[in-house]
Amino acid sequence: KEQVKGESARLCQLVSCTIKELEKDTPWSNRAELHIGLAKAGMLRVMKKSNCPMRLWCYLCEWFVKVNNSIARDTYQLQSQTPSFKATGTVTDISNICEFEWYQWVYFRDHASSFPHAKERLGRYLGPSTHSGTMMSMYIMNDNGTVLPFQTIRSLTNSEINSPMEIDKRKAFDKAIHKRYGDSMKEPDAKPDD
């Protein structure tokens, strides 16, 4: 009612805009709601595939929308352009989203570490950090579940991926994160200390 009556109706009359009322419980008839639903379905697929904790949905949403808006589509409205280009008129820069996959294993340089601790630490990639650091800053989750922006990041090498010692490190990392935050199917049993 608030969208078709009262102040909204007066505003629409003031600017000579007609109101198109949708049938109740039919969000798919609204194009914006349709695309929100498609984005949610896509994010659920990515979350299930990566088995990332549900509590990371906000980072996943930012990453997913950035990737989705950087893909050109051959539709009449987009005319083989990206949604980002059509909205802003500037060429879409994909340099901060093309190097890593969602929740990918990475090593990042932890400047806070000092000897004898290694400067390079294992982490999970959570997408570009839009509001902190440079354009190439990425959100990385470390082994204690803290998410911070870092710029010095690299993928694991093939030897690191296959190394039994590195496999054990990744299992321990996942076990700690799942204990603290749960996984893609369920929340943790106890609330983490935030």
N, CA, C and O of each residue as an XYZ file, in Angstrom:
776
protein
N       0.821     -1.198      0.000
C       0.000      0.000      0.000
C       0.865      1.261      0.000
O       0.510      2.261     -0.625
N       2.004      1.212      0.706
C       2.846      2.408      0.791
C       3.450      2.788     -0.548
O       3.908      3.918     -0.721
N       3.459      1.844     -1.516
C       4.033      2.152     -2.822
C       3.009      2.715     -3.806
O       3.391      3.333     -4.800
N       1.731      2.515     -3.549
C       0.713      2.961     -4.505
C      -0.289      3.958     -3.915
O      -1.162      4.443     -4.635
N      -0.184      4.267     -2.648
C      -1.097      5.209     -2.007
C      -0.304      6.233     -1.202
O       0.911      6.104     -1.055
N      -0.972      7.226     -0.694
C      -0.360      8.194      0.207
C       0.693      9.061     -0.460
O       0.494      9.556     -1.569
N       1.810      9.238      0.223
C       2.886     10.128     -0.224
C       3.467      9.690     -1.574
O       3.791     10.535     -2.408
N       3.600      8.383     -1.795
C       4.130      7.875     -3.072
C       3.209      8.248     -4.225
O       3.673      8.665     -5.286
N       1.895      8.097     -4.017
C       0.929      8.451     -5.064
C       0.980      9.946     -5.359
O       0.922     10.346     -6.522
N       1.088     10.778     -4.323
C       1.168     12.235     -4.532
C       2.431     12.605     -5.307
O       2.384     13.449     -6.202
N       3.550     11.983     -4.972
C       4.794     12.257     -5.676
C       4.685     11.860     -7.147
O       5.110     12.607     -8.028
N       4.124     10.700     -7.406
C       3.959     10.245     -8.791
C       3.044     11.187     -9.575
O       3.321     11.481    -10.738
N       1.958     11.664     -8.958
C       1.063     12.615     -9.627
C       1.788     13.929     -9.908
O       1.584     14.538    -10.958
N       2.623     14.362     -8.986
C       3.361     15.609     -9.128
C       4.287     15.585    -10.338
O       4.432     16.597    -11.024
N       4.912     14.448    -10.606
C       5.849     14.335    -11.730
C       5.223     13.639    -12.945
O       5.931     13.232    -13.866
N       3.912     13.509    -12.939
C       3.155     12.904    -14.057
C       3.625     11.488    -14.366
O       3.823     11.124    -15.525
N       3.796     10.712    -13.333
C       4.238      9.324    -13.471
C       3.062      8.407    -13.146
O       2.384      8.598    -12.137
N       2.825      7.427    -13.989
C       1.730      6.494    -13.713
C       2.233      5.364    -12.821
O       3.384      4.937    -12.914
N       1.358      4.901    -11.973
C       1.693      3.807    -11.059
C       1.179      2.515    -11.658
O       0.018      2.414    -12.055
N       2.061      1.525    -11.718
C       1.675      0.204    -12.184
C       1.721     -0.716    -10.976
O       2.794     -1.097    -10.510
N       0.554     -1.064    -10.481
C       0.471     -1.889     -9.281
C       0.618     -3.358     -9.657
O      -0.045     -3.851    -10.569
N       1.500     -4.046     -8.938
C       1.727     -5.467     -9.185
C       0.801     -6.299     -8.315
O       0.394     -5.884     -7.230
N       0.484     -7.474     -8.813
C      -0.319     -8.403     -8.034
C       0.477     -8.852     -6.813
O       1.689     -9.056     -6.889
N      -0.213     -9.003     -5.694
C       0.439     -9.419     -4.463
C       1.104    -10.784     -4.634
O       0.560    -11.667     -5.297
N       2.289    -10.952     -4.031
C       3.054    -12.204     -4.057
C       3.474    -12.643     -5.460
O       3.547    -13.838     -5.746
N       3.748    -11.674     -6.331
C       4.276    -11.990     -7.665
C       5.512    -11.135     -7.938
O       5.504    -10.302     -8.844
N       6.581    -11.338     -7.151
C       7.759    -10.483     -7.322
C       8.445    -10.659     -8.677
O       9.161     -9.759     -9.115
N       8.244    -11.796     -9.353
C       8.896    -12.020    -10.635
C       8.353    -11.113    -11.730
O       8.978    -10.975    -12.781
N       7.191    -10.489    -11.500
C       6.655     -9.591    -12.516
C       7.357     -8.232    -12.488
O       7.191     -7.440    -13.416
N       8.118     -7.956    -11.469
C       8.928     -6.750    -11.378
C      10.336     -7.132    -11.827
O      10.943     -8.026    -11.237
N      10.868     -6.474    -12.855
C      12.157     -6.865    -13.423
C      13.293     -6.770    -12.395
O      14.189     -7.615    -12.388
N      13.263     -5.766    -11.541
C      14.305     -5.643    -10.518
C      14.255     -6.835     -9.566
O      15.292     -7.408     -9.234
N      13.059     -7.208     -9.128
C      12.915     -8.352     -8.228
C      13.348     -9.644     -8.912
O      13.928    -10.523     -8.276
N      13.066     -9.757    -10.204
C      13.481    -10.937    -10.963
C      15.002    -11.070    -10.932
O      15.521    -12.158    -10.680
N      15.722     -9.973    -11.187
C      17.181    -10.034    -11.214
C      17.774    -10.214     -9.817
O      18.833    -10.824     -9.669
N      17.110     -9.696     -8.807
C      17.556     -9.956     -7.435
C      17.433    -11.449     -7.136
O      18.325    -12.044     -6.530
N      16.333    -12.043     -7.561
C      16.143    -13.485     -7.372
C      17.184    -14.305     -8.113
O      17.690    -15.295     -7.586
N      17.507    -13.892     -9.343
C      18.538    -14.599    -10.118
C      19.906    -14.462     -9.449
O      20.678    -15.421     -9.411
N      20.206    -13.276     -8.924
C      21.482    -13.075     -8.224
C      21.541    -13.941     -6.967
O      22.575    -14.548     -6.685
N      20.452    -14.004     -6.217
C      20.437    -14.844     -5.010
C      20.660    -16.308     -5.368
O      21.411    -17.006     -4.686
N      20.013    -16.779     -6.434
C      20.194    -18.175     -6.848
C      21.640    -18.434     -7.259
O      22.203    -19.474     -6.919
N      22.246    -17.493     -7.988
C      23.643    -17.631     -8.388
C      24.575    -17.639     -7.194
O      25.523    -18.423     -7.144
N      24.308    -16.762     -6.224
C      25.151    -16.716     -5.028
C      25.029    -18.002     -4.223
O      26.020    -18.477     -3.667
N      23.834    -18.571     -4.152
C      23.668    -19.835     -3.429
C      24.461    -20.957     -4.089
O      25.033    -21.803     -3.402
N      24.498    -20.966     -5.436
C      25.295    -21.978     -6.153
C      26.781    -21.824     -5.825
O      27.469    -22.813     -5.568
N      27.274    -20.584     -5.834
C      28.688    -20.330     -5.535
C      28.989    -20.710     -4.090
O      30.030    -21.306     -3.811
N      28.087    -20.371     -3.168
C      28.299    -20.687     -1.757
C      28.358    -22.203     -1.546
O      29.200    -22.698     -0.796
N      27.473    -22.922     -2.201
C      27.448    -24.380     -2.061
C      28.711    -25.004     -2.662
O      29.298    -25.913     -2.075
N      29.123    -24.517     -3.829
C      30.312    -25.061     -4.497
C      31.578    -24.821     -3.676
O      32.433    -25.701     -3.583
N      31.699    -23.624     -3.077
C      32.912    -23.289     -2.332
C      32.863    -23.753     -0.878
O      33.898    -23.819     -0.215
N      31.675    -24.072     -0.380
C      31.447    -24.460      1.014
C      31.937    -23.378      1.983
O      32.431    -23.677      3.070
N      31.791    -22.133      1.573
C      32.162    -21.028      2.465
C      31.069    -20.846      3.518
O      29.917    -21.204      3.275
N      31.408    -20.305      4.663
C      30.397    -20.087      5.703
C      29.292    -19.135      5.239
O      29.549    -18.181      4.504
N      28.071    -19.404      5.674
C      26.942    -18.551      5.335
C      27.150    -17.121      5.813
O      26.629    -16.186      5.206
N      27.901    -16.941      6.885
C      28.116    -15.610      7.443
C      28.902    -14.707      6.491
O      28.986    -13.501      6.724
N      29.476    -15.261      5.434
C      30.228    -14.455      4.467
C      29.367    -14.001      3.292
O      29.894    -13.529      2.284
N      28.048    -14.141      3.414
C      27.155    -13.830      2.301
C      27.312    -12.397      1.811
O      27.157    -12.144      0.616
N      27.616    -11.447      2.701
C      27.727    -10.046      2.283
C      28.944     -9.837      1.374
O      28.866     -9.079      0.407
N      30.061    -10.496      1.673
C      31.236    -10.411      0.808
C      30.938    -11.101     -0.531
O      31.313    -10.602     -1.591
N      30.267    -12.240     -0.469
C      29.903    -12.963     -1.679
C      28.984    -12.116     -2.547
O      29.140    -12.087     -3.768
N      28.037    -11.431     -1.936
C      27.103    -10.596     -2.686
C      27.857     -9.495     -3.431
O      27.601     -9.271     -4.614
N      28.778     -8.808     -2.764
C      29.561     -7.750     -3.419
C      30.368     -8.315     -4.590
O      30.370     -7.748     -5.683
N      31.055     -9.439     -4.349
C      31.863    -10.053     -5.401
C      30.991    -10.480     -6.579
O      31.322    -10.206     -7.733
N      29.874    -11.154     -6.285
C      29.006    -11.688     -7.329
C      28.441    -10.566     -8.199
O      28.420    -10.682     -9.424
N      27.992     -9.501     -7.580
C      27.414     -8.383     -8.333
C      28.474     -7.692     -9.183
O      28.195     -7.292    -10.313
N      29.694     -7.545     -8.649
C      30.779     -6.950     -9.439
C      31.072     -7.797    -10.677
O      31.211     -7.269    -11.781
N      31.166     -9.109    -10.486
C      31.421     -9.998    -11.621
C      30.256     -9.948    -12.603
O      30.462     -9.839    -13.812
N      29.043    -10.026    -12.087
C      27.850    -10.022    -12.937
C      27.745     -8.727    -13.746
O      27.367     -8.762    -14.917
N      28.070     -7.604    -13.143
C      27.985     -6.318    -13.841
C      29.156     -6.090    -14.797
O      29.165     -5.108    -15.540
N      30.134     -6.981    -14.785
C      31.292     -6.858    -15.671
C      31.224     -7.818    -16.851
O      32.182     -7.937    -17.614
N      30.095     -8.501    -17.001
C      29.925     -9.462    -18.089
C      28.997     -8.862    -19.136
O      27.862     -8.495    -18.832
N      29.485     -8.764    -20.378
C      28.660     -8.238    -21.468
C      27.615     -9.270    -21.867
O      27.875    -10.473    -21.883
N      26.441     -8.774    -22.184
C      25.350     -9.647    -22.613
C      24.774     -9.143    -23.927
O      24.712     -7.939    -24.175
N      24.360    -10.075    -24.753
C      23.782     -9.709    -26.034
C      22.267     -9.564    -25.890
O      21.498    -10.365    -26.423
N      21.856     -8.531    -25.161
C      20.430     -8.240    -25.033
C      20.162     -6.885    -25.675
O      21.085     -6.100    -25.896
N      18.901     -6.617    -25.972
C      18.544     -5.353    -26.614
C      18.944     -4.158    -25.748
O      19.474     -3.166    -26.247
N      18.684     -4.267    -24.450
C      18.980     -3.139    -23.563
C      20.486     -2.879    -23.451
O      20.911     -1.725    -23.399
N      21.297     -3.946    -23.413
C      22.741     -3.785    -23.219
C      23.519     -3.643    -24.520
O      24.607     -3.067    -24.522
N      22.990     -4.150    -25.616
C      23.632     -4.075    -26.925
C      25.097     -4.535    -26.865
O      25.998     -3.836    -27.328
N      25.311     -5.708    -26.295
C      26.624     -6.343    -26.163
C      27.609     -5.536    -25.316
O      28.820     -5.638    -25.511
N      27.103     -4.749    -24.393
C      27.925     -3.996    -23.456
C      27.717     -4.557    -22.052
O      26.781     -5.320    -21.811
N      28.582     -4.179    -21.143
C      28.411     -4.588    -19.747
C      27.383     -3.678    -19.086
O      27.248     -2.517    -19.474
N      26.654     -4.190    -18.088
C      25.726     -3.320    -17.356
C      26.433     -2.112    -16.742
O      25.875     -1.016    -16.697
N      27.651     -2.318    -16.273
C      28.420     -1.220    -15.682
C      28.683     -0.117    -16.710
O      28.548      1.066    -16.394
N      29.054     -0.492    -17.928
C      29.306      0.494    -18.983
C      28.027      1.237    -19.345
O      28.047      2.456    -19.516
N      26.930      0.526    -19.462
C      25.660      1.168    -19.809
C      25.209      2.140    -18.731
O      24.592      3.162    -19.032
N      25.516      1.827    -17.466
C      25.079      2.691    -16.371
C      25.982      3.909    -16.202
O      25.497      5.001    -15.906
N      27.295      3.731    -16.388
C      28.233      4.825    -16.085
C      28.876      5.444    -17.315
O      29.323      6.589    -17.261
N      28.932      4.714    -18.420
C      29.585      5.227    -19.619
C      31.091      5.058    -19.607
O      31.765      5.496    -20.539
N      31.634      4.430    -18.570
C      33.077      4.188    -18.516
C      33.355      2.705    -18.753
O      32.549      1.845    -18.401
N      34.491      2.428    -19.345
C      34.872      1.052    -19.648
C      35.062      0.295    -18.341
O      35.663      0.809    -17.398
N      34.550     -0.925    -18.292
C      34.615     -1.744    -17.098
C      36.028     -2.280    -16.898
O      36.586     -2.930    -17.782
N      36.597     -2.003    -15.735
C      37.933     -2.488    -15.390
C      37.768     -3.757    -14.547
O      37.232     -3.706    -13.440
N      38.229     -4.886    -15.073
C      38.053     -6.159    -14.368
C      39.323     -6.622    -13.665
O      39.386     -7.755    -13.188
N      40.337     -5.761    -13.594
C      41.616     -6.185    -13.032
C      41.518     -6.618    -11.574
O      42.326     -7.431    -11.125
N      40.550     -6.098    -10.824
C      40.449     -6.487     -9.411
C      39.509     -7.670     -9.170
O      39.306     -8.067     -8.023
N      38.934     -8.236    -10.233
C      38.069     -9.405    -10.040
C      38.448    -10.603    -10.898
O      37.862    -11.676    -10.748
N      39.421    -10.441    -11.799
C      39.690    -11.525    -12.757
C      40.782    -12.495    -12.322
O      40.928    -13.562    -12.919
N      41.541    -12.150    -11.306
C      42.701    -12.981    -10.962
C      42.362    -14.150    -10.037
O      43.002    -15.199    -10.110
N      41.372    -13.983     -9.180
C      41.050    -15.015     -8.192
C      39.579    -15.394     -8.277
O      38.737    -14.594     -8.686
N      39.286    -16.629     -7.881
C      37.907    -17.092     -7.763
C      37.422    -16.829     -6.342
O      38.223    -16.612     -5.434
N      36.115    -16.851     -6.160
C      35.539    -16.662     -4.835
C      36.051    -17.741     -3.883
O      36.059    -18.921     -4.235
N      36.471    -17.358     -2.700
C      36.902    -18.231     -1.611
C      38.104    -19.097     -2.001
O      38.304    -20.179     -1.449
N      38.888    -18.616     -2.943
C      40.081    -19.337     -3.394
C      41.173    -19.253     -2.327
O      41.286    -18.258     -1.612
N      41.970    -20.312     -2.235
C      43.125    -20.311     -1.341
C      44.161    -19.349     -1.885
O      44.462    -19.362     -3.078
N      44.707    -18.516     -1.014
C      45.760    -17.579     -1.395
C      46.774    -17.485     -0.263
O      46.513    -17.891      0.869
N      47.929    -16.941     -0.599
C      48.888    -16.520      0.404
C      48.932    -15.002      0.353
O      48.973    -14.415     -0.729
N      48.924    -14.363      1.520
C      49.003    -12.914      1.587
C      50.166    -12.521      2.484
O      50.587    -13.285      3.353
N      50.671    -11.330      2.260
C      51.805    -10.825      3.048
C      51.261    -10.097      4.262
O      50.613     -9.057      4.147
N      51.541    -10.671      5.441
C      51.088    -10.090      6.705
C      52.218     -9.237      7.268
O      53.185     -9.761      7.823
N      52.092     -7.938      7.125
C      53.140     -7.019      7.566
C      53.240     -6.938      9.083
O      54.249     -6.470      9.611
N      52.209     -7.388      9.787
C      52.235     -7.346     11.252
C      53.074     -8.480     11.841
O      53.482     -8.411     13.001
N      53.330     -9.515     11.056
C      54.129    -10.644     11.541
C      55.594    -10.256     11.651
O      56.128     -9.525     10.817
N      56.225    -10.760     12.693
C      57.660    -10.518     12.846
C      58.344    -11.845     13.147
O      57.701    -12.828     13.514
N      59.637    -11.850     12.985
C      60.424    -13.064     13.199
C      60.133    -13.645     14.573
O      60.095    -12.876     15.534
N      59.930    -14.915     14.732
C      60.152    -16.037     13.828
C      58.914    -16.418     13.009
O      58.944    -17.420     12.295
N      57.841    -15.652     13.095
C      56.634    -15.968     12.319
C      56.835    -15.578     10.853
O      57.473    -14.571     10.544
N      56.281    -16.391      9.967
C      56.411    -16.131      8.533
C      55.589    -14.902      8.146
O      54.513    -14.661      8.693
N      56.108    -14.141      7.208
C      55.386    -12.968      6.705
C      54.233    -13.393      5.803
O      53.229    -12.689      5.694
N      54.381    -14.548      5.156
C      53.360    -15.030      4.237
C      52.403    -15.948      4.984
O      52.827    -16.909      5.627
N      51.098    -15.645      4.896
C      50.104    -16.441      5.616
C      49.041    -16.951      4.662
O      48.740    -16.327      3.644
N      48.485    -18.089      5.011
C      47.415    -18.707      4.231
C      46.107    -17.979      4.497
O      45.822    -17.586      5.628
N      45.316    -17.804      3.445
C      44.031    -17.137      3.609
C      43.055    -17.522      2.520
O      43.360    -18.320      1.633
N      41.877    -16.937      2.607
C      40.820    -17.148      1.612
C      40.442    -15.812      0.990
O      40.263    -14.818      1.695
N      40.320    -15.794     -0.330
C      39.970    -14.592     -1.082
C      38.459    -14.349     -0.993
O      37.659    -15.249     -1.249
N      38.077    -13.100     -0.621
C      36.667    -12.747     -0.488
C      36.254    -11.590     -1.393
O      35.202    -10.988     -1.183
N      37.062    -11.278     -2.385
C      36.682    -10.240     -3.334
C      37.419     -8.930     -3.118
O      38.136     -8.765     -2.131
N      37.235     -7.990     -4.057
C      37.915     -6.702     -3.961
C      37.358     -5.865     -2.813
O      36.160     -5.901     -2.533
N      38.229     -5.119     -2.158
C      37.790     -4.238     -1.075
C      37.606     -2.843     -1.660
O      38.568     -2.091     -1.811
N      36.401     -2.517     -1.976
C      36.070     -1.277     -2.671
C      36.375     -0.035     -1.846
O      36.805      0.980     -2.394
N      36.163     -0.101     -0.556
C      36.220      1.103      0.272
C      37.474      1.226      1.138
O      37.508      2.057      2.045
N      38.489      0.429      0.883
C      39.724      0.557      1.654
C      40.904      0.174      0.778
O      40.832     -0.773     -0.005
N      41.970      0.910      0.919
C      43.164      0.635      0.132
C      43.010      1.080     -1.313
O      42.137      1.883     -1.642
N      43.869      0.548     -2.166
C      43.834      0.881     -3.587
C      42.828     -0.002     -4.306
O      42.172     -0.846     -3.695
N      42.716      0.205     -5.612
C      41.791     -0.604     -6.403
C      42.173     -2.085     -6.374
O      41.314     -2.947     -6.557
N      43.438     -2.383     -6.149
C      43.891     -3.775     -6.137
C      43.919     -4.375     -4.735
O      44.505     -5.440     -4.539
N      43.304     -3.723     -3.763
C      43.181     -4.309     -2.422
C      42.087     -5.364     -2.442
O      41.028     -5.173     -3.041
N      42.356     -6.469     -1.784
C      41.412     -7.584     -1.750
C      41.081     -7.936     -0.301
O      41.935     -7.855      0.581
N      39.831     -8.328     -0.071
C      39.468     -8.831      1.252
C      39.983    -10.257      1.372
O      39.701    -11.107      0.528
N      40.741    -10.505      2.434
C      41.288    -11.831      2.701
C      40.894    -12.221      4.120
O      41.013    -11.426      5.053
N      40.422    -13.461      4.269
C      40.114    -13.988      5.597
C      41.292    -14.847      6.043
O      41.712    -15.765      5.339
N      41.821    -14.531      7.233
C      42.946    -15.322      7.730
C      42.439    -16.503      8.565
O      41.232    -16.709      8.696
N      43.371    -17.269      9.123
C      43.018    -18.520      9.802
C      42.229    -18.320     11.091
O      41.618    -19.273     11.575
N      42.218    -17.129     11.659
C      41.392    -16.922     12.855
C      40.056    -16.265     12.521
O      39.313    -15.879     13.424
N      39.744    -16.133     11.219
C      38.450    -15.629     10.786
C      38.364    -14.133     10.618
O      37.289    -13.606     10.330
N      39.472    -13.433     10.790
C      39.480    -11.981     10.606
C      39.572    -11.661      9.121
O      40.357    -12.270      8.394
N      38.771    -10.707      8.675
C      38.781    -10.278      7.274
C      39.394     -8.886      7.207
O      38.913     -7.948      7.844
N      40.465     -8.767      6.422
C      41.161     -7.495      6.256
C      41.536     -7.297      4.797
O      41.683     -8.272      4.060
N      41.697     -6.031      4.363
C      42.147     -5.796      2.986
C      43.666     -5.928      2.876
O      44.408     -5.419      3.716
N      44.110     -6.613      1.839
C      45.539     -6.767      1.555
C      45.773     -6.543      0.070
O      44.888     -6.785     -0.751
N      46.967     -6.080     -0.271
C      47.321     -5.865     -1.673
C      48.304     -6.907     -2.185
O      48.310     -7.220     -3.376
N      49.137     -7.447     -1.297
C      50.155     -8.405     -1.710
C      49.608     -9.808     -1.507
O      49.659    -10.367     -0.411
N      49.083    -10.361     -2.598
C      48.381    -11.649     -2.563
C      48.866    -12.485     -3.743
O      49.186    -11.961     -4.810
N      48.912    -13.785     -3.527
C      49.245    -14.678     -4.645
C      48.472    -15.980     -4.516
O      48.073    -16.381     -3.423
N      48.268    -16.629     -5.653
C      47.644    -17.953     -5.659
C      48.637    -18.988     -5.163
O      49.842    -18.742     -5.145
N      48.136    -20.137     -4.762
C      49.014    -21.239     -4.385
C      49.643    -21.828     -5.638
O      48.997    -21.893     -6.684
N      50.889    -22.253     -5.543
C      51.554    -22.918     -6.665
C      51.063    -24.360     -6.738
O      50.440    -24.864     -5.804
N      51.349    -25.013     -7.853
C      50.961    -26.422     -8.001
C      51.606    -27.291     -6.938
O      50.970    -28.203     -6.410
N      52.866    -27.017     -6.618
C      53.540    -27.826     -5.592
C      52.897    -27.595     -4.221
O      52.814    -28.526     -3.420
N      52.442    -26.374     -3.941
C      51.754    -26.102     -2.673
C      50.381    -26.769     -2.625
O      49.950    -27.243     -1.574
N      49.713    -26.800     -3.745
C      48.391    -27.437     -3.801
C      48.506    -28.925     -3.514
O      47.638    -29.495     -2.853
N      49.569    -29.563     -4.001
C      49.723    -31.008     -3.863
C      50.567    -31.439     -2.669
O      50.642    -32.634     -2.384
N      51.190    -30.531     -1.981
C      52.056    -30.867     -0.859
C      51.227    -31.379      0.329
O      50.270    -30.719      0.734
N      51.582    -32.555      0.898
C      50.835    -33.075      2.053
C      50.834    -32.114      3.241
O      49.834    -32.006      3.950
N      51.946    -31.420      3.458
C      52.018    -30.467      4.566
C      51.050    -29.289      4.325
O      50.373    -28.838      5.250
N      50.994    -28.809      3.098
C      50.090    -27.705      2.762
C      48.627    -28.153      2.820
O      47.752    -27.385      3.219
N      48.371    -29.389      2.424
C      47.007    -29.930      2.508
C      46.554    -29.965      3.966
O      45.414    -29.617      4.273
N      47.441    -30.384      4.860
C      47.130    -30.394      6.295
C      46.857    -28.985      6.815
O      45.953    -28.786      7.628
N      47.639    -28.001      6.346
C      47.417    -26.605      6.745
C      46.025    -26.136      6.330
O      45.320    -25.484      7.100
N      45.638    -26.481      5.093
C      44.328    -26.046      4.590
C      43.194    -26.733      5.341
O      42.160    -26.119      5.603
N      43.385    -28.015      5.691
C      42.359    -28.720      6.472
C      42.194    -28.094      7.851
O      41.072    -27.914      8.325
N      43.306    -27.765      8.493
C      43.253    -27.129      9.816
C      42.602    -25.749      9.725
O      41.827    -25.367     10.602
N      42.912    -25.012      8.680
C      42.324    -23.690      8.445
C      40.803    -23.827      8.325
O      40.056    -23.132      9.014
N      40.350    -24.730      7.442
C      38.906    -24.929      7.239
C      38.213    -25.390      8.515
O      37.106    -24.945      8.820
N      38.857    -26.272      9.255
C      38.261    -26.763     10.498
C      38.048    -25.606     11.482
O      36.998    -25.515     12.118
N      39.040    -24.731     11.604
C      38.927    -23.584     12.509
C      37.839    -22.617     12.051
O      37.073    -22.105     12.867
N      37.774    -22.371     10.754
C      36.761    -21.442     10.218
C      35.370    -22.033     10.354
O      34.441    -21.323     10.741
N      35.197    -23.317     10.046
C      33.873    -23.944     10.152
C      33.420    -24.041     11.607
O      32.226    -23.948     11.893
N      34.367    -24.227     12.524
C      34.011    -24.253     13.937
C      33.521    -22.881     14.383
O      32.580    -22.770     15.168
N      34.171    -21.842     13.872
C      33.822    -20.473     14.271
C      32.583    -19.949     13.548
O      31.716    -19.340     14.175
N      32.490    -20.180     12.225
C      31.433    -19.576     11.414
C      30.446    -20.556     10.783
O      29.466    -20.119     10.180
N      30.668    -21.848     10.897
C      29.793    -22.804     10.227
C      30.246    -23.013      8.790
O      31.367    -22.660      8.422
N      29.363    -23.592      7.983
C      29.696    -23.806      6.572
C      28.559    -23.305      5.700
O      27.731    -22.514      6.152
N      28.510    -23.764      4.440
C      27.498    -23.265      3.505
C      26.104    -23.804      3.802
O      25.123    -23.306      3.249
N      25.999    -24.807      4.659
C      24.700    -25.427      4.944
C      24.139    -25.067      6.317
O      22.924    -25.087      6.513
N      25.016    -24.737      7.269
C      24.503    -24.456      8.609
C      25.405    -23.484      9.358
O      26.600    -23.366      9.086
N      24.786    -22.794     10.311
C      25.502    -21.877     11.180
C      26.273    -22.693     12.227
O      25.986    -23.875     12.414
N      27.247    -22.077     12.911
C      27.973    -22.813     13.954
C      27.074    -23.067     15.148
O      26.064    -22.386     15.326
N      27.441    -24.058     15.979
C      26.652    -24.388     17.158
C      26.669    -23.247     18.165
O      25.625    -22.903     18.721
N      27.821    -22.661     18.407
C      27.960    -21.554     19.357
C      28.298    -20.283     18.588
O      28.929    -20.342     17.533
N      27.884    -19.146     19.111
C      28.176    -17.869     18.478
C      29.647    -17.515     18.665
O      30.173    -17.657     19.768
N      30.331    -17.051     17.595
C      31.739    -16.674     17.733
C      31.876    -15.366     18.494
O      30.931    -14.583     18.588
N      33.049    -15.144     19.027
C      33.343    -13.876     19.705
C      33.692    -12.841     18.656
O      34.767    -12.912     18.060
N      32.818    -11.887     18.416
C      33.070    -10.849     17.401
C      33.621     -9.602     18.016
O      33.889     -8.631     17.308
